[in-house]
Amino acid sequence: MEAILVDTDPGSVADWLARLPYTQPKLAAKLLAETVHALNRAEAKPALRQKLMRLYAEAADKLMHAAESALALEELTLSQDAQIIASRTQRALAEVHRGTLLCLSEQLQKKGWFERDQPKVELVVQALASARAWLGWVHQSYLPLPRGFWHEVHALYRLADERGWLREARDALPSAITLYRELLLLGLTDTRRLTQEQIRWLRAALPELAATARVLPLNGPLDGGRGAYLVDTAADAQPCYMLIAPRDNAHTWLWLDLSNTLAALALREDKLKHALSQGPVGATEAELELIQLLSHAWQQPQRRRHARDAASGELAVVSQLAAIWRHLNGGAAAQPQAHTDAPPSPLGIVNQSPIGLMLRGVPQGHSLRAGDVLFAEDDGAPVGLFFIRWVTLVQDRPLVECGIERIATEARAAEAMPSITRADDRFLPALIVPGNPRLGVSERLLMPGRVFGRLREFRLRDGGVERLIRVTRIVSQSPYYQLMELRASEDF
C-alpha cells in the first residue's frame, strides 16, 4: 500500500458521489475510475474500505445505467465519444471489482475465535455481483475481456465451495452459486454476434435461465453431449464444450449441465410461437429468434468450418441496405427526400476464409452493427455483399474489428412491395442478387425486416421494368434482413 491522499470519510464520499455528473457519463466514469483506483492503492482500515466500496459500487451501478442510456443514442462503432464512454465505464466497473476483492482479501487475513463468517460471505457475493456487472458491460459494449477475469471468478467459487458459503444469500443479493451460474451462462454466450436489443433481453432473462442450470462436480463420465459444458476452475477460461471428460486434474473441473435450461427455452419457444400464430408481434418475433439462436448455440456451439488465412489489403465499404441501394444507384434516392451519404469507408483486411473476411479499421460514416449488411469494393470493383456476423472494439484504441460472411459476389438495386398492400404501403429499397441458371441457382431478393412468407407475392421494380415475383425460401438472414430465393409469379 502507498501513502496516497484520498478521501476516506464516508459522509464526504457519499456527498461527492451524489454530485457526480451522471448526465455526462464520459466525465463521471473517468472521475469514478480514478478515485476508486486511488483508494485501492491507499492504506485504509478494512471496515472503512468495505464501507467505502459499498458506496462506490452503488455509484458504479448508477453510472452503468447512465452510460447505457447515453450509448442508446449513439452508434457505438461510429462515435469515438461512445467508445470512450464504454471503455471508461468498463474501467470504473473493473476498479470497483478489484476494490471488492481487496476488501475480501483483508477480511480473510483476520484470524480469531470471534471472527464471524458473515462479512466474508457478503464480500464473496459482492465480488461475484461486481464481476457479473463487469462481464455484462463488456459483452454489451463489444469490448474484449481482460486476462485474469475468469481466474478470479473461479477462485471466488472455489473459496465459497471450500467454506460452505455457496448457497448463503445476503441482503438483496442472491447466493454465490446463483451468481456463478449467471456468470458461466453469460460467459459461454458469444454476444459479439447479437444486436444491442438481443443483448439487453439476454441480460434481463439471465437470472431466470441461470436458475435452471446445474453446476456439478465432475466425478464420472458425461451424460451425453446435449448441453455438455465443462469448467476448468484452475484456468483463466469460460466454460468449454466437451463431449469427453478430461483425465488429468479432474478435481478442478466442473460440469455445467444445461439440459433443464434448454428445456425451459423450448417451452418459452412454444409459447412464443403460439402467440405469433394469433397475430404478428414485432417484439415477440425478435425474442423468438434469440431463443432459437441460444438453443442452437448452447446445445452445440458453432465451430469454425474453414481455416483462416492471413491476408492484407484495403476495401472500401458501405453499410446498411438504404445506403448500399443509393451507392449502387449512383447516389439517387428511392424517395424524393435528399440523402447525402458518406463516401465508402476504408477498412483493412486482417484475414480471410472461403466464406468471408475479417476487417479492422476506423469506420467513417458507415456503422458496423452486428447483423447489418455490407457492400465492399476494391478500387471501385465490387468484391461482394456481406452480412456482418460479429463485431468487437479494440481496447483503448478507436478501432473496430468485424467478421463478415459473403452472401453474394455482386448485387444490383431494385424496389419491392407486397402485391397485397395497404393504403400507406410503398416501394422499398431492395437488392437483387443475380442467379446462375446453368447451376440451377435462382435470383435472390434482399429486403429489410421479416417479410418472408412462403410463396408470398411482391411487385418488383428492376432496371425500369416492373414484374411480379414470389419468394420460395430463405437462403440466409440476419437480425435486420432476409435474403430470399425468388421466382416469377407466372411459374406458379
Protein Blocks (a to p, Z undefined) as FASTA:
>chain_A
ZZddddfbfklmmmmmmmpcfklmmlmmmmmmmmmmmmmmpccdfklmmmmmmmmmmmmm
mmmmmmmmmmmmpcfklmmklmmmmmmmmmmmmmmmmmmmmmmmmmmmpgcjklcfklmm
mmmmmmmmmmmmmmmmmmmnopacdehklmmmmmmmmmmmmnopmmpcehjbccfklmmm
mmmmmmmpcfklpcfklmmmmmmmmmmmmmmpccdddfbdcehjehpacddfkbccdddd
dfbdcfbhklmpccddfklmmmmmmmmmmmmmmmmmnoccfklmmmmmmmmmmmmmmmoc
cddfbdcdddeddddddehjklmmmmmnoopafbfbdcddddddddddfbdcfkbccddd
ddehiacdehiacdddeehiafbdcddfbdcddehiacdcdddddfbfbdcddddddfbd
cfkbccdddddddddfknopacddddehjfbcghiacdddeehiacddddfbdfbdcfkb
ccdddddfklZZ
